[in-house]
Amino acid sequence: MELTKKGHSCVRLAKDGAVLVIDPGGFSEADAAVGADALLVTHEHPDHFDEGRLRAALDANPAAQLWTLRSVADQVAAAFPGRVHTVGEGDVITAAGFEVEVHGQLHAVIHPDIPRVTNVGYVVDGAVFHPGDALTVPDRAVETLLMPVMAPWNKLAEVVDYVRAVAPRRAVDVHDALLSDLAPPLYGRMLGPNGPGIGGAEHVRLERGASLAV
């Protein structure tokens, strides 16, 4: 597969002429979902779920379908009968030729006073794991972890320990739109070979629009 970073937590996966897009939210590129054959959304927060981007992608490709949790599905299903599917932890689906496993249940704690929403992560073709807004450790090995590097609900020590727990071959930064230009060198140093160590995983930072083979 080819993985392309589309801004913040949005990635585009392509293989055999098919395109799968995960989390085309409000901080991703405006055309992040355009051309998708399948779409996955991890949860309802607007930096992961932008209704306009989803509707545009589903309108542009009448064969495209969306898999997500109920809180998102309920907002768009009526407009696209039979094309919006609800998933939860433990489900395994085939989306445009990609095999997708669903892991996780809840968003990470932002603050005890803020109710937690549902959140699911997706393992795609047994190789790439997108956890959404949670530090879910899947009960299987993955080669590429899409690592939420910075969020109101995490800190660097938790990110390091999370990568160690998942033990991927590479960890690719996502959830990074709120970082200033000063931050990537610091995070890169801490998550790279001069930091405390992330279990031997290769740390990868992609600019918007950049790709790598996974």
Residue, then its C-alpha position, 0 to 999 in steps of 0.5 A: m500500500e501507499l500511505t499519504k499524509k493528508g493533514h492532522s489525523c487524515v491519511r489516504l491508503a492506496k493499492d490496486g487502484a482503490v483508495l481508502v481515506i481515514d479521518p478527513g476532518g476539519f484540520s485536514e486538506a480540503d480535498a482529503a476525501v476526494g476520490a475515496d472508494a471507502l472512508l473510515v472515521t474514528h469518532e465524532h470530533p470535528d478534527h476527525f469528522d468533517e461532514g462536508r468533506l464526507r458528503a462531498a466524497l460520497d456525492a462524487n463517487p456513488a460507489a463509495q461507502l463509509w464505515t464508522l461508529r454510530s455517533v457519526a453514522d447517524q449524522v449522514a446515513a439518511a442522505f446515503p441509504g445503504r452506503v453508511h455502515t456502523v462498526g464497533e470493537g471486534d468487527v472485521i470488514t472488507a472496504a474497497g478491497f482493504e481488510v479492516e479490523v476494528h479495535g477500541q471503544l472510548h476516546a482518551v480522557i481529556h479531563p475527568d469533567i468532560p464526558r468521554v465519547t466513543n472512539v474506534g481504531y482501525v487496523v488496515d490489511g494487518a499492517v497499518f493501525h490508526p487509533g483515532d484519539a486513544l492509546t489503544v493497543p491492538d491485540r495483534a502485531v502491526e508494522t506501521l502505527l499512526m501515532p497521535v503525537m500531540a493532543p489535549w489528552n496526551k503528553l510525550a511520556e505517554v506517547v513514548d510508552y504507547v509506541r513501546a507497547v504497540a511495538p511497531r516497525r515504524a511510528v508515523d506522526v499524526h494528530d499534529a496540526l496544533l504543533s508550531d514550526l518549533a515543535p517537530p525538531l523537539y518531538g523528533r529528537m525525543l522520539g528518535p535515536n537520541g530520545p528515551g527510546i521507542g522500542g526500536a521503532e523507526h520514527v517517521r514524520l511526513e509533511r502534508g501530501a508526502s507518501l511512503a510504502v507500507 
